[in-house]
Amino acid sequence: MRWLRQPSQIGNSRAARIPISGHDGDDSRTAISADSSVVTDDHSPMSTLRMSFCPRGLKKANAVPASGILKYSYKDIEKATCNFTTLIGEGAFGPVYRARMSTGETVAVKVLAKDSKQGEKEFQTEVRLLGRLHHRNLVNLVGYCAEKQQHMLIYVYMSRGCLASHLYSEKVEPLNWELRVKIALDVARALEYLHDGVIPSVMHCDIKSSNILLDESMRARVADFGLSREAKASSTRASDIQGTFGYVDPDYLKTRSFSEKSDVYSYGVLLFELVAGRNPLQGLMEYVQLAAMSVNEGEMGWEEIGDPRLQGKFNVEELDRVAALAHECVSCNAKRRPSMRDVLQVLSRIVDNVQAA
């Protein structure tokens, strides 16, 4: 099968579907990450998805032909992370370190913790599939390391950190309303691409504010594909519930069957986070449900739940439209939720209005 480079699908609701496939027929999880603007070392455009690249300053050990993702030596990563002393965070996968290349380039190294719930099988699946898709709103995988009983994933460093820190940390300046809407649009583009731009489609399965990373220009990119799945002809029913409390689709909890509409539900929760500035673990959806009753009865508008940190600096009509869209996404009836293509179209119109104002 040939893997042909496709033009970016950004802003195109009728994205061409690019075939992808894994090599483990029994594994329904996938992880996909790449960028539409990757170039080779000679700065010529990458002509096929099988071509490999690596940051200068690390020595490549060998490439994985199936995915084009490079394997790096433990010794080089150890040196780049100053013997793993540059800890910058920790997630479900394990600790994350900042690695400084000899040329000054910076990457992020995620190390699989020994007690991590994401095992070696998931790690290998990510390595096989990451890098096959190119999209500017998915975090870029640079390579991996599997030596000395250690498993590591190496990503492009996202200097502005995660969205959650910008919403909840008192040490970070609050995001203005225009930027929040643009971030929502970036995430919608990524999900629409995964759902409608590839064959088989990919379900992220863990959309949340801590998995949305921001680069230097505040462009949002979706990260952490450890729980992702391909939508195959076979059932996607799971024996164990996976995801993050507060973002998990109630329909998924009942049926144990994850669908693209489950991603839509999680995205709706994320939209309400951007609107209200309240953490799902701190009663966000209960707060939304109470507000929805008042909105339906005409007693108030969605602007009443606007994040206090915005200090009222937002367009009321725009916030009402975003919140109304979020409310559709979190419908208890999965069939009534919009597709990510529909979401993208609505948000694109809102962003156009913001820019025109």
C-alpha distance (Angstrom), angle and dihedral (degrees) to the residues before:
residue distance angle dihedral
M1 . . .
R2 3.81 . .
W3 3.80 121.3 .
L4 3.78 108.2 -147.6
R5 3.76 122.9 -166.8
Q6 3.79 112.3 -112.7
P7 3.81 128.2 -158.3
S8 3.77 117.9 -102.8
Q9 3.80 114.2 -77.7
I10 3.79 94.0 -151.9
G11 3.75 111.4 141.0
N12 3.80 92.7 -0.8
S13 3.76 110.8 117.8
R14 3.81 90.6 -170.2
A15 3.78 96.7 58.3
A16 3.77 118.0 177.1
R17 3.79 111.0 -110.3
I18 3.80 114.3 -119.9
P19 3.82 116.5 -156.8
I20 3.78 117.2 -125.1
S21 3.75 131.1 167.5
G22 3.76 138.9 -178.5
H23 3.77 128.7 -136.9
D24 3.77 98.6 -128.7
G25 3.74 107.6 77.4
D26 3.79 92.7 -173.5
D27 3.78 96.0 55.1
S28 3.80 116.8 85.8
R29 3.81 94.3 -176.2
T30 3.77 123.3 93.3
A31 3.75 136.9 172.5
I32 3.78 120.5 -153.5
S33 3.77 127.4 -178.2
A34 3.76 135.9 152.5
D35 3.77 143.8 118.0
S36 3.77 133.1 -110.0
S37 3.79 94.1 -134.9
V38 3.81 101.8 55.9
V39 3.81 114.9 137.8
T40 3.78 134.4 -174.0
D41 3.80 123.6 -107.2
D42 3.80 90.8 -91.0
H43 3.83 88.7 56.1
S44 3.81 92.9 -116.4
P45 3.82 115.8 135.8
M46 3.77 115.4 -90.5
S47 3.78 106.1 -106.2
T48 3.80 100.4 -166.2
L49 3.77 136.4 23.2
R50 3.79 90.8 -121.8
M51 3.79 94.5 68.5
S52 3.80 114.8 105.5
F53 3.78 133.5 -142.7
C54 3.78 137.4 -178.8
P55 3.80 137.2 -171.7
R56 3.78 114.4 -99.5
G57 3.77 113.2 -106.4
L58 3.81 96.6 47.9
K59 3.77 122.1 86.0
K60 3.77 114.4 -132.4
A61 3.78 114.8 -130.9
N62 3.79 97.1 -167.9
A63 3.77 140.6 -41.3
V64 3.77 128.8 -112.9
P65 3.83 102.8 -123.2
A66 3.81 93.5 -155.1
S67 3.77 93.8 62.2
G68 3.79 109.1 12.2
I69 3.81 90.3 -123.8
L70 3.80 112.3 141.2
K71 3.77 126.2 -127.3
Y72 3.82 117.1 -137.3
S73 3.76 131.6 -161.7
Y74 3.79 122.3 -104.2
K75 3.80 90.1 -128.5
D76 3.80 94.0 58.9
I77 3.81 93.5 47.0
E78 3.80 90.4 47.1
K79 3.80 89.2 54.7
A80 3.82 93.8 44.7
T81 3.82 91.1 53.2
C82 3.83 93.9 44.7
N83 3.79 90.7 -113.3
F84 3.82 91.3 -42.8
T85 3.79 95.6 -60.2
T86 3.82 97.2 125.4
L87 3.81 99.3 83.9
I88 3.81 112.6 171.7
G89 3.80 102.1 167.3
E90 3.76 148.8 -28.9
G91 3.78 132.5 -125.9
A92 3.79 140.9 166.9
F93 3.80 90.1 -68.7
G94 3.80 94.1 52.4
P95 3.83 139.2 -99.2
V96 3.82 121.0 -13.5
Y97 3.81 121.9 -145.9
R98 3.78 132.8 -168.2
A99 3.80 110.9 -125.8
R100 3.80 121.9 -158.1
M101 3.77 116.6 -152.2
S102 3.81 123.1 -145.4
T103 3.81 88.7 -111.6
G104 3.79 91.8 53.7
E105 3.82 95.3 -101.4
T106 3.79 115.9 139.9
V107 3.80 129.0 -145.4
A108 3.81 135.6 171.8
V109 3.80 119.4 -120.3
K110 3.81 119.4 -157.0
V111 3.80 113.3 -160.9
L112 3.79 119.7 -158.2
A113 3.80 106.3 -121.7
K114 3.78 115.1 -133.7
D115 3.80 90.6 -123.2
S116 3.81 93.7 42.8
K117 3.80 117.8 134.5
Q118 3.80 88.2 -138.0
G119 3.79 104.6 81.2
E120 3.76 135.4 -162.0
K121 3.80 92.9 -84.7
E122 3.80 91.6 59.5
F123 3.81 90.2 45.6
Q124 3.81 91.8 53.6
T125 3.80 91.4 46.9
E126 3.80 90.9 53.2
V127 3.80 92.3 49.7
R128 3.82 91.8 50.3
L129 3.80 94.8 49.3
L130 3.79 106.4 30.0
G131 3.75 113.1 98.4
R132 3.80 97.4 29.3
L133 3.77 93.0 101.8
H134 3.78 126.3 58.0
H135 3.77 119.4 -150.1
R136 3.77 131.8 138.7
N137 3.81 92.9 -136.2
L138 3.81 96.0 58.5
V139 3.80 119.6 81.7
N140 3.80 112.3 -105.3
L141 3.80 119.0 -114.8
V142 3.81 112.2 -148.4
G143 3.80 101.2 -178.8
Y144 3.77 147.7 -59.5
C145 3.79 143.1 -116.1
A146 3.80 128.4 -144.5
E147 3.80 108.3 176.1
K148 3.80 138.4 120.6
Q149 3.82 90.7 16.7
Q150 3.81 88.7 -59.6
H151 3.80 126.1 123.5
M152 3.80 119.9 -162.1
L153 3.79 137.3 173.2
I154 3.81 119.5 -154.3
Y155 3.80 120.0 -150.8
V156 3.77 138.5 177.1
Y157 3.80 106.7 -90.5
M158 3.82 114.7 -106.0
S159 3.78 103.4 -150.4
R160 3.82 99.2 -164.7
G161 3.78 94.7 55.2
C162 3.79 126.0 -142.7
L163 3.77 129.2 -23.9
A164 3.81 91.8 -119.3
S165 3.80 91.9 64.6
H166 3.81 90.7 54.4
L167 3.79 91.9 50.0
Y168 3.78 100.0 44.7
S169 3.80 111.6 19.0
E170 3.80 116.0 97.9
K171 3.80 87.9 -154.9
V172 3.81 92.5 65.5
E173 3.79 125.1 70.8
P174 3.82 110.7 -109.8
L175 3.79 116.9 -102.5
N176 3.79 113.5 -110.2
W177 3.80 119.7 -124.7
E178 3.81 96.2 -105.0
L179 3.80 91.5 54.2
R180 3.80 92.0 48.1
V181 3.79 91.1 55.3
K182 3.82 91.1 48.5
I183 3.81 90.9 50.8
A184 3.80 89.8 50.3
L185 3.80 88.5 52.0
D186 3.81 92.4 49.6
V187 3.81 91.5 53.3
A188 3.81 91.2 46.0
R189 3.81 89.7 53.2
A190 3.79 91.1 52.3
L191 3.81 93.8 49.1
E192 3.80 93.6 44.1
Y193 3.79 87.9 52.9
L194 3.80 92.5 50.9
H195 3.81 93.3 45.3
D196 3.81 100.4 40.1
G197 3.79 108.3 13.8
V198 3.80 101.8 62.7
I199 3.80 139.2 48.4
P200 2.95 116.9 -107.8
S201 3.79 92.9 27.6
V202 3.79 118.6 -125.4
M203 3.80 127.5 -130.8
H204 3.79 113.7 -155.8
C205 3.83 94.7 -155.5
D206 3.81 96.4 -167.1
I207 3.80 110.5 59.2
K208 3.81 110.0 161.2
S209 3.79 138.5 135.9
S210 3.80 93.8 -97.6
N211 3.82 89.5 56.7
I212 3.80 93.0 55.0
L213 3.80 109.6 87.8
L214 3.80 127.6 -166.5
D215 3.78 126.8 -144.4
E216 3.79 127.7 -150.1
S217 3.81 91.9 -79.5
M218 3.84 90.9 47.8
R219 3.80 92.6 -109.6
A220 3.80 108.9 154.7
R221 3.79 121.3 -127.7
V222 3.80 127.9 -174.6
A223 3.81 114.2 -123.2
D224 3.82 141.7 178.4
F225 3.79 109.2 54.5
G226 3.79 96.0 176.1
L227 3.81 93.0 119.6
S228 3.80 97.7 36.8
R229 3.78 121.5 128.8
E230 3.75 138.6 -162.6
A231 3.78 116.1 -124.4
K232 3.78 101.1 -122.5
A233 3.76 133.1 175.1
S234 3.79 87.7 -103.7
S235 3.78 121.9 78.2
T236 3.79 119.5 -78.5
R237 3.79 93.0 -152.1
A238 3.81 113.1 140.0
S239 3.77 129.7 -152.4
D240 3.81 92.0 -148.9
I241 3.79 126.7 46.5
Q242 3.78 110.2 -118.7
G243 3.78 131.7 -173.3
T244 3.79 136.9 62.2
F245 3.78 124.0 -54.4
G246 3.78 111.1 -108.1
Y247 3.80 93.5 28.5
V248 3.81 100.7 56.8
D249 3.80 117.0 113.1
P250 3.85 110.0 -112.3
D251 3.81 89.0 -143.3
Y252 3.80 88.9 56.8
L253 3.80 89.8 51.2
K254 3.81 90.1 55.3
T255 3.79 100.6 40.9
R256 3.82 101.4 27.6
S257 3.80 84.7 -137.8
F258 3.81 116.7 122.7
S259 3.79 119.3 -154.0
E260 3.78 138.4 169.6
K261 3.80 87.1 -93.8
S262 3.82 87.2 63.0
D263 3.81 87.8 62.4
V264 3.81 87.5 48.5
Y265 3.81 90.0 55.7
S266 3.82 92.0 51.5
Y267 3.78 89.2 47.5
G268 3.80 89.8 53.0
V269 3.80 89.7 54.7
L270 3.80 88.6 50.5
L271 3.81 90.3 52.0
F272 3.80 90.4 53.4
E273 3.81 88.6 50.1
L274 3.79 89.1 56.4
V275 3.81 91.4 47.2
A276 3.79 100.0 42.9
G277 3.81 103.3 24.6
R278 3.79 89.6 -136.6
N279 3.81 126.5 132.6
P280 3.83 117.6 -119.6
L281 3.81 87.4 -133.2
Q282 3.80 88.6 60.2
G283 3.79 99.1 57.7
L284 3.79 100.5 -80.6
M285 3.81 96.2 149.3
E286 3.81 93.7 44.7
Y287 3.81 86.9 52.3
V288 3.81 89.6 49.6
Q289 3.80 93.0 49.4
L290 3.81 91.8 53.7
A291 3.80 90.7 47.6
A292 3.81 91.4 48.4
M293 3.80 91.3 57.8
S294 3.80 90.8 53.8
V295 3.81 91.8 45.2
N296 3.81 91.8 50.8
E297 3.81 90.5 50.1
G298 3.79 91.4 49.9
E299 3.80 93.7 -118.0
M300 3.80 94.7 122.0
G301 3.79 144.2 -5.4
W302 3.79 128.3 -116.0
E303 3.81 88.6 -101.6
E304 3.79 87.5 80.5
I305 3.80 89.9 74.5
G306 3.82 93.4 49.9
D307 3.80 115.2 136.6
P308 3.85 108.4 -89.6
R309 3.81 88.2 -140.5
L310 3.80 87.9 68.2
Q311 3.81 87.5 64.3
G312 3.79 90.7 -147.2
K313 3.81 92.7 -59.9
F314 3.78 98.7 138.6
N315 3.77 139.7 91.0
V316 3.81 105.7 -97.5
E317 3.80 94.4 -148.8
E318 3.81 92.1 50.6
L319 3.80 93.2 48.9
D320 3.80 90.9 48.0
R321 3.81 90.3 52.0
V322 3.80 93.5 48.7
A323 3.81 92.1 47.0
A324 3.80 91.9 46.9
L325 3.81 88.9 52.1
A326 3.81 90.4 48.9
H327 3.80 89.9 51.1
E328 3.82 90.2 54.7
C329 3.82 89.7 50.5
V330 3.82 92.9 55.0
S331 3.80 95.6 48.0
C332 3.80 111.5 144.0
N333 3.80 87.2 -131.5
A334 3.80 105.6 72.1
K335 3.80 91.9 -158.8
R336 3.81 90.2 61.9
R337 3.79 93.6 55.7
P338 3.81 116.4 101.4
S339 3.78 121.3 -115.6
M340 3.79 118.1 -109.3
R341 3.80 87.3 -108.8
D342 3.81 89.2 59.7
V343 3.80 91.0 45.0
L344 3.78 91.2 51.2
Q345 3.79 92.3 52.0
V346 3.81 92.9 51.1
L347 3.80 94.1 46.6
S348 3.80 92.2 46.2
R349 3.79 89.7 57.9
I350 3.81 91.1 48.5
V351 3.81 91.7 50.2
D352 3.79 90.7 48.6
N353 3.81 88.8 54.1
V354 3.82 91.2 48.5
Q355 3.80 92.0 51.8
A356 3.80 92.6 45.4
A357 3.83 92.7 51.3
